[in-house]
Amino acid sequence: MQPPVLPGVPSVDRAVRLMRQAIRTFRLDLAGLTVYTEAANGVYSFTPVIAALAGAARVHAVTRDSSWAPAEQVRRDTTALAGYCGVGDRIRITLDRRPGEVGESDIVTNLGWVRPIDATMVGWMKPTAAVPLMFESWEFRERDVDVAACRAKGIPVLGTNERVPEIDMFKYSGPLALRLLADAGLELIGNRIVVIGGGVFGLNIMRCLARNGAQVLAACPETARNVKKWGARKIGNDLRGKAARRALAGSDALVVSHYPDPFPAVGRQGQIAAAELATLAPGIAVVQFFGPVDRADLAAAGLPVVPARDPGADHMGITMGALGPMQIIRLNAAGLRVGEVAARARLRGLGREDAERIALKGSPAMAL
């Protein structure tokens, strides 16, 4: 049987191998459980198939039309992949959220087309269900899940620890930044690049850029000593100081990674106005990795910004899928494992708090 053709997935056979590996790695066993998740496109098409390969009795996957792919294409691709993996009889794809399907599910994933898991949707769920966020707890957005409603009903809500060795997601921040810099036309080697923001994203970006030959300057809250360990030189906590402004002169690129700061790094209300940035560093490329920028102000100043499509204030400018399917598969398998352990604990009659404690010990879970 020939593998199906999936947009953005060069080798479906490799993806199937990665799914089976992830199931073994995280000891994912969904036998007897029903999963409610999304059906998406490209490298995000694997979650319902992972659940079925891990033994789920039923998988309900909801999808919608989007700018990425029409719902009918997603349905065809997911159905073809499921059939190729021999699990097509256990996956049902729908175009809307249905109370009956949500109500019979043991695991309800906090993924794009499933959201928002609001009070109405929580009302459909059974009290023994579990909601894995499918990302780290600090990334949680209140508009996505009504946690109070979940807790009132006894439903565990848990994040997924992306720093466990089996995932180690944040070390891929650097390669993602490289992709965006390439899109901006940067050579990297010998380039002078300023990174705004530290933490797990910014520091990993600094290290990757430095190891690939760039001169890296950092505007972040970390100490100068710590920044140096990651291959960069600190120029300030942000771009407001005189030293930081001097350091910007002649720079080739500005990588914005200051999320969850809600204010634009560059712009009229930001750390530096686009016009001043253009004066200090004519033609500097602004790379919106994670965090808001004032695109209108940048356009008025004639400065290029990548990606071309505005990701919004609380989304990354490039997703992990740009590097291939491996990390997405591992993360979603880990998130399903979090949901599995919590749901099985609830089905054994344990309360929400006990179920969350068990999941924290027996899976890559993070407390919310």
C-alpha positions as CSV (number, residue, x, y, z in Angstrom):
1,M,0.0,0.0,0.0
2,Q,1.4,3.4,-1.0
3,P,1.6,6.1,1.7
4,P,-0.8,9.0,1.2
5,V,0.5,12.4,0.1
6,L,0.3,14.9,2.9
7,P,1.0,18.6,2.3
8,G,4.2,19.7,4.1
9,V,5.1,16.1,5.0
10,P,8.0,14.9,2.8
11,S,7.9,11.3,4.1
12,V,4.8,9.9,5.6
13,D,6.5,6.6,6.3
14,R,9.0,8.4,8.5
15,A,6.2,10.2,10.3
16,V,4.5,6.9,11.0
17,R,7.7,5.6,12.4
18,L,8.0,8.7,14.6
19,M,4.5,8.2,15.9
20,R,5.1,4.7,16.9
21,Q,8.4,5.7,18.6
22,A,6.7,8.4,20.5
23,I,4.0,6.1,21.7
24,R,6.7,3.7,23.1
25,T,8.7,6.6,24.5
26,F,5.9,8.0,26.6
27,R,4.3,4.6,27.3
28,L,1.0,5.9,25.8
29,D,-1.8,3.4,26.2
30,L,-5.2,4.6,25.5
31,A,-6.9,1.3,25.4
32,G,-10.6,1.6,26.3
33,L,-10.5,5.4,26.3
34,T,-12.2,7.9,24.0
35,V,-10.3,10.9,22.8
36,Y,-11.7,14.3,21.5
37,T,-9.1,16.2,19.5
38,E,-8.6,18.2,16.3
39,A,-7.9,17.2,12.8
40,A,-5.5,19.6,11.2
41,N,-3.2,19.8,8.2
42,G,0.4,19.1,7.4
43,V,2.6,18.2,10.3
44,Y,-0.3,18.9,12.6
45,S,-2.4,16.1,11.1
46,F,-1.0,13.3,13.3
47,T,-2.8,13.7,16.7
48,P,-5.9,11.7,16.0
49,V,-3.8,8.9,14.4
50,I,-1.4,8.9,17.4
51,A,-4.4,8.4,19.7
52,A,-5.8,5.5,17.6
53,L,-2.4,3.8,17.2
54,A,-2.1,4.0,21.0
55,G,-5.2,1.9,21.3
56,A,-8.0,4.5,21.8
57,A,-11.4,2.9,21.4
58,R,-12.7,6.0,19.6
59,V,-11.2,9.2,18.4
60,H,-13.4,12.2,17.6
61,A,-11.5,14.8,15.6
62,V,-13.1,18.2,14.8
63,T,-11.9,20.4,12.0
64,R,-12.9,23.6,10.2
65,D,-12.1,25.6,7.0
66,S,-9.1,27.8,7.5
67,S,-6.6,29.8,5.5
68,W,-4.2,26.8,5.9
69,A,-6.5,24.2,4.3
70,P,-10.2,23.6,3.6
71,A,-11.9,21.3,6.0
72,E,-12.7,18.8,3.3
73,Q,-9.0,18.5,2.4
74,V,-8.2,17.9,6.1
75,R,-10.9,15.2,6.3
76,R,-9.5,13.5,3.2
77,D,-5.9,13.6,4.3
78,T,-6.6,12.5,7.9
79,T,-8.8,9.6,6.6
80,A,-6.1,8.5,4.2
81,L,-3.4,8.6,6.9
82,A,-5.6,6.7,9.3
83,G,-6.4,4.1,6.7
84,Y,-2.7,3.7,5.8
85,C,-2.0,3.1,9.5
86,G,-4.9,0.6,9.9
87,V,-6.9,2.7,12.3
88,G,-9.4,4.3,10.0
89,D,-12.4,2.5,11.7
90,R,-11.8,4.3,15.0
91,I,-11.4,7.9,13.9
92,R,-14.4,10.1,13.1
93,I,-14.0,13.5,11.7
94,T,-16.6,16.2,12.1
95,L,-17.0,19.9,11.2
96,D,-18.5,21.0,14.4
97,R,-18.4,20.3,18.1
98,R,-21.1,17.9,19.1
99,P,-22.3,17.4,22.7
100,G,-22.6,13.7,22.4
101,E,-19.1,13.1,21.2
102,V,-17.6,15.5,23.8
103,G,-19.7,13.9,26.5
104,E,-18.4,10.4,25.9
105,S,-14.7,11.4,25.7
106,D,-12.2,10.7,28.4
107,I,-9.6,13.0,27.1
108,V,-10.4,16.4,25.6
109,T,-7.3,18.1,24.1
110,N,-6.8,21.8,24.2
111,L,-5.9,22.0,20.5
112,G,-6.9,24.7,18.0
113,W,-10.2,23.5,16.5
114,V,-11.3,22.0,19.9
115,R,-11.0,25.4,21.5
116,P,-12.5,27.2,23.3
117,I,-13.3,24.7,26.0
118,D,-15.8,27.1,27.6
119,A,-18.4,26.6,30.2
120,T,-20.9,25.3,27.6
121,M,-18.5,22.7,26.4
122,V,-17.4,21.7,29.9
123,G,-21.1,21.2,30.6
124,W,-21.1,18.5,27.9
125,M,-18.1,16.7,29.4
126,K,-18.3,13.9,32.0
127,P,-16.7,14.6,35.3
128,T,-14.1,11.9,34.8
129,A,-12.7,13.5,31.7
130,A,-9.3,15.2,31.6
131,V,-8.1,18.3,29.7
132,P,-4.4,18.3,28.7
133,L,-3.3,21.7,27.6
134,M,-0.8,20.2,25.1
135,F,1.8,22.8,26.0
136,E,3.5,24.3,29.0
137,S,1.3,25.8,31.7
138,W,2.8,29.3,31.5
139,E,1.5,29.4,27.9
140,F,-2.1,29.0,29.1
141,R,-4.6,31.6,27.8
142,E,-7.8,32.1,29.8
143,R,-9.9,32.5,26.7
144,D,-9.0,28.9,25.7
145,V,-10.2,26.9,28.7
146,D,-12.6,27.7,31.5
147,V,-10.5,26.3,34.2
148,A,-13.0,27.3,37.0
149,A,-15.8,25.4,35.2
150,C,-13.5,22.3,34.8
151,R,-12.5,22.3,38.5
152,A,-16.0,22.8,39.7
153,K,-16.9,19.6,37.7
154,G,-13.9,17.7,38.9
155,I,-12.1,17.7,35.6
156,P,-8.2,17.9,35.8
157,V,-6.5,20.5,33.7
158,L,-2.7,20.1,33.2
159,G,0.1,21.4,31.1
160,T,2.8,19.4,29.3
161,N,6.4,19.7,30.4
162,E,8.2,20.5,27.1
163,R,11.6,20.4,28.8
164,V,11.8,16.7,29.5
165,P,14.7,15.1,27.6
166,E,12.3,13.2,25.3
167,I,11.0,16.5,24.0
168,D,13.4,19.4,24.9
169,M,11.4,21.7,22.7
170,F,13.1,25.0,23.5
171,K,16.4,24.0,22.0
172,Y,14.7,24.2,18.6
173,S,14.1,27.9,19.1
174,G,17.4,28.7,17.5
175,P,16.9,26.7,14.3
176,L,13.4,28.3,14.0
177,A,15.0,31.8,14.3
178,L,17.5,30.8,11.6
179,R,14.6,30.0,9.3
180,L,13.1,33.4,9.8
181,L,16.5,35.2,9.4
182,A,17.0,33.3,6.1
183,D,13.6,34.5,5.0
184,A,14.7,38.0,5.8
185,G,17.7,37.6,3.5
186,L,20.3,37.5,6.2
187,E,23.6,35.7,5.7
188,L,24.0,35.1,9.5
189,I,27.8,34.6,9.4
190,G,29.3,37.9,10.4
191,N,25.9,39.5,10.9
192,R,25.3,41.7,13.9
193,I,22.0,40.6,15.5
194,V,20.2,42.0,18.5
195,V,17.9,39.7,20.4
196,I,15.1,41.2,22.6
197,G,14.0,39.0,25.4
198,G,15.6,36.1,27.3
199,G,14.2,33.1,29.0
200,V,14.1,29.7,27.3
201,F,13.4,31.1,23.9
202,G,15.8,34.1,23.8
203,L,18.7,32.3,25.4
204,N,18.5,29.3,23.0
205,I,18.2,31.7,20.1
206,M,21.4,33.6,21.2
207,R,23.4,30.4,21.5
208,C,22.3,29.1,18.1
209,L,23.0,32.4,16.4
210,A,26.4,32.7,18.0
211,R,27.4,29.1,17.1
212,N,26.5,29.9,13.5
213,G,28.8,32.8,13.3
214,A,26.7,35.9,14.2
215,Q,27.7,38.6,16.6
216,V,24.9,38.5,19.1
217,L,23.7,41.4,21.3
218,A,21.0,40.9,23.9
219,A,18.5,43.2,25.5
220,C,17.0,41.0,28.2
221,P,16.6,40.8,32.0
222,E,19.2,38.0,32.5
223,T,22.6,39.0,34.0
224,A,25.5,39.9,31.7
225,R,27.4,36.8,33.0
226,N,24.5,34.5,32.1
227,V,24.0,36.0,28.7
228,K,27.7,35.5,28.0
229,K,27.4,31.8,28.7
230,W,24.9,31.7,25.9
231,G,27.2,33.4,23.5
232,A,25.9,36.9,23.5
233,R,26.8,40.3,25.0
234,K,24.2,42.1,27.1
235,I,23.4,45.7,26.0
236,G,20.6,46.3,28.5
237,N,17.4,45.0,30.0
238,D,15.5,46.4,27.0
239,L,16.1,48.9,24.1
240,R,15.3,52.0,26.0
241,G,18.8,52.8,27.4
242,K,21.5,54.8,25.7
243,A,23.9,51.9,25.7
244,A,21.3,49.7,23.9
245,R,20.7,52.5,21.4
246,R,24.4,52.8,20.6
247,A,24.7,49.0,20.2
248,L,21.8,49.0,17.7
249,A,23.8,51.2,15.3
250,G,24.8,49.2,12.3
251,S,22.9,46.0,13.3
252,D,21.6,43.7,10.6
253,A,18.6,42.2,12.4
254,L,16.5,42.6,15.5
255,V,15.0,39.3,16.7
256,V,11.9,40.0,18.9
257,S,11.3,37.3,21.6
258,H,9.9,39.1,24.6
259,Y,6.6,37.3,25.1
260,P,4.6,37.5,27.3
261,D,5.3,41.3,27.4
262,P,2.0,42.7,25.9
263,F,3.6,45.9,24.6
264,P,5.3,46.0,21.2
265,A,9.0,45.8,21.3
266,V,9.2,48.2,18.3
267,G,6.6,50.9,17.6
268,R,5.1,54.1,18.9
269,Q,4.2,52.5,22.3
270,G,7.2,50.2,22.3
271,Q,10.8,50.1,23.5
272,I,11.9,52.1,20.5
273,A,10.0,53.8,17.7
274,A,10.5,52.3,14.2
275,A,11.7,55.7,12.8
276,E,14.4,55.9,15.4
277,L,15.4,52.3,14.8
278,A,15.6,53.0,11.1
279,T,17.9,56.0,11.8
280,L,20.2,53.9,14.0
281,A,20.3,50.9,11.7
282,P,19.0,51.7,8.2
283,G,17.5,48.6,6.6
284,I,17.6,46.5,9.7
285,A,15.3,43.4,9.4
286,V,12.9,42.9,12.3
287,V,12.2,39.2,13.0
288,Q,9.0,38.7,15.0
289,F,9.8,35.4,16.7
290,F,7.5,35.6,19.7
291,G,6.0,38.9,20.9
292,P,4.2,41.9,19.5
293,V,5.6,44.6,17.2
294,D,3.9,47.6,15.6
295,R,3.8,46.6,12.0
296,A,2.2,49.8,10.8
297,D,4.9,51.8,12.4
298,L,7.6,49.6,10.9
299,A,6.0,49.9,7.4
300,A,5.9,53.7,7.8
301,A,9.6,53.6,8.6
302,G,10.3,51.4,5.6
303,L,11.7,48.5,7.7
304,P,11.2,44.9,6.6
305,V,9.5,42.5,9.1
306,V,9.3,38.7,8.9
307,P,7.2,36.7,8.8
308,A,5.0,38.5,6.2
309,R,1.9,37.3,8.0
310,D,1.3,38.9,11.4
311,P,1.2,36.0,13.9
312,G,-0.5,38.1,16.6
313,A,0.7,39.2,20.0
314,D,0.5,35.7,21.6
315,H,1.6,33.4,18.8
316,M,5.0,32.5,17.5
317,G,6.0,33.9,14.2
318,I,7.0,30.5,13.1
319,T,5.8,27.1,14.4
320,M,7.8,24.0,15.3
321,G,6.2,22.4,12.2
322,A,8.5,24.4,10.0
323,L,11.4,22.1,11.0
324,G,9.4,18.9,10.3
325,P,7.0,16.6,12.2
326,M,9.2,15.0,14.9
327,Q,8.8,17.5,17.7
328,I,5.1,18.0,17.1
329,I,4.5,14.3,17.2
330,R,6.5,13.9,20.4
331,L,4.8,16.9,22.1
332,N,1.3,15.7,21.2
333,A,2.0,12.1,22.3
334,A,3.3,13.5,25.6
335,G,0.1,15.6,26.0
336,L,-2.0,12.6,25.4
337,R,-0.1,10.7,28.0
338,V,-0.8,13.5,30.5
339,G,-4.5,13.2,29.7
340,E,-4.4,9.4,29.9
341,V,-2.9,9.2,33.4
342,A,-5.3,11.9,34.8
343,A,-8.4,10.3,33.1
344,R,-7.6,6.8,34.3
345,A,-7.1,8.2,37.9
346,R,-10.5,9.8,37.7
347,L,-12.1,6.7,36.3
348,R,-10.7,4.8,39.3
349,G,-12.8,7.1,41.5
350,L,-10.0,9.4,42.6
351,G,-10.8,13.2,43.0
352,R,-9.5,15.9,40.7
353,E,-6.6,16.9,42.9
354,D,-5.4,13.4,43.4
355,A,-5.7,12.7,39.7
356,E,-3.5,15.7,39.0
357,R,-0.9,14.6,41.6
358,I,-0.8,11.2,40.0
359,A,-0.4,12.7,36.5
360,L,2.4,14.9,37.8
361,K,4.3,11.8,39.0
362,G,3.4,9.4,36.2
363,S,3.6,11.6,33.1
364,P,5.3,14.7,31.7
365,A,2.6,16.9,33.3
366,M,2.9,20.4,34.6
367,A,0.6,21.9,37.2
368,L,-1.5,24.8,36.1
